[in-house]
Amino acid sequence: MRILHTMLRVGNLQRSIDFYTKVMGMSLLRISENPDYKYTLAFVGYGTNPEHAELELTYNYGIDSYELGTAYGHIAIAVDNAADACARVKAAGGNVTRDAGPVKGGSTVIAFITDPDGYKVELIERNANGSRKD
């Protein structure tokens, strides 16, 4: 088994596509229009299934915001350098909510950003091979 995608409900599809492609550097992989059922799906990611997990951005017609609830935590993305990634996010107009620094009680360097719908995205500093730097 493997994770294929994570679905996020979004209030403005183009705003979310712009955030994940222009700010986070993902590619728009495909869009699926479903007017009979009043929703549109956009898949974004750093590659396609099955090699890479994707994000499914779901826009339900006429709904512009959602209650995120207290169960959702965050999406985690590996980066080579968290401070540099934060600088790129800020330069692209993204919202950094925790600058790069060691995780509480550890040495792994992390940062947090928030997407336009309020979803948290954690940036975790990793080596080129994907292993932790600490």
C-alpha positions in Angstrom: 0.0 0.0 0.0 1.0 3.6 -0.5 -0.5 7.1 -0.1 -1.8 8.4 -3.4 -3.1 11.8 -2.5 -4.5 14.0 0.2 -7.7 16.0 -0.4 -8.1 19.5 0.7 -11.4 21.4 0.3 -10.7 24.9 -0.9 -12.8 28.1 -1.1 -11.2 29.5 -4.3 -9.7 26.9 -6.7 -7.5 29.3 -8.7 -6.2 31.0 -5.6 -5.2 27.6 -4.2 -3.7 26.4 -7.5 -1.7 29.6 -7.7 -0.4 29.1 -4.1 0.7 25.5 -4.6 2.2 26.1 -8.0 3.7 29.6 -7.7 4.5 29.7 -4.0 5.2 26.1 -3.2 6.7 25.1 -6.6 4.3 22.2 -7.4 3.0 21.5 -10.9 -0.7 21.5 -11.8 -1.1 17.9 -12.9 -4.7 17.7 -14.0 -8.1 19.2 -13.5 -11.4 17.3 -13.5 -14.6 19.4 -14.0 -17.8 17.8 -12.6 -20.6 20.3 -13.2 -23.4 17.8 -12.8 -22.2 17.2 -9.2 -21.1 20.8 -8.7 -17.4 20.3 -8.0 -14.0 20.7 -9.6 -10.9 18.8 -8.7 -7.3 20.0 -9.3 -4.4 17.8 -8.6 -1.0 19.4 -7.8 2.3 17.9 -6.8 6.1 17.5 -7.3 5.5 14.5 -9.5 2.7 12.1 -10.4 1.4 8.9 -9.0 2.5 6.3 -8.3 6.1 7.7 -7.7 4.8 10.8 -5.8 1.8 11.5 -3.7 -0.4 14.4 -4.9 -2.7 17.0 -3.4 -6.2 17.0 -4.6 -7.7 20.4 -4.3 -11.5 20.1 -4.2 -13.7 23.1 -5.0 -17.4 22.6 -4.2 -19.5 25.2 -6.2 -20.7 28.1 -4.1 -18.7 27.3 -0.9 -15.9 29.8 -0.2 -14.7 28.7 3.2 -14.6 25.7 5.5 -14.2 25.1 9.2 -10.9 23.4 9.5 -11.7 21.7 12.9 -9.2 20.7 15.5 -8.2 17.3 14.1 -6.2 18.5 11.1 -2.5 19.0 11.7 -0.5 19.8 8.7 1.0 18.6 5.4 4.8 18.0 5.6 7.2 18.8 2.7 10.9 18.1 2.6 13.2 21.0 1.7 17.0 21.3 1.4 17.1 24.5 3.4 14.2 25.6 5.5 15.4 29.2 5.9 15.9 29.6 2.1 12.4 28.0 1.5 10.8 30.5 3.9 12.5 33.4 2.1 11.2 32.1 -1.3 7.7 31.7 0.2 7.7 35.2 1.6 9.0 36.6 -1.7 6.2 34.9 -3.5 3.6 36.4 -1.1 3.1 33.4 1.1 2.5 33.4 4.8 5.3 32.0 7.0 3.9 31.4 10.4 7.0 29.9 12.0 10.4 30.8 10.7 13.0 28.1 10.3 14.5 26.7 13.5 14.9 23.5 15.5 11.8 21.6 16.5 11.0 21.9 20.2 12.9 19.2 22.0 15.0 18.2 19.0 17.4 19.4 16.4 15.5 18.9 13.1 15.1 22.3 11.4 11.4 23.0 10.6 9.2 25.9 9.6 5.5 26.4 9.0 3.5 28.2 6.4 -0.2 28.6 5.9 -2.0 28.3 2.6 -4.8 30.7 1.5 -7.5 28.5 3.1 -5.7 28.3 6.5 -4.1 24.8 6.1 -0.8 24.4 7.8 2.2 23.2 5.8 5.4 22.1 7.6 8.7 22.5 5.9 11.3 19.9 7.1 14.9 20.3 6.3 16.3 17.1 4.7 19.4 16.0 2.9 19.2 15.4 -0.9 18.6 11.7 -0.2 15.6 12.5 2.0 17.2 11.7 5.3 17.1 14.1 8.3 20.0 16.4 8.6 20.4 16.0 12.4 
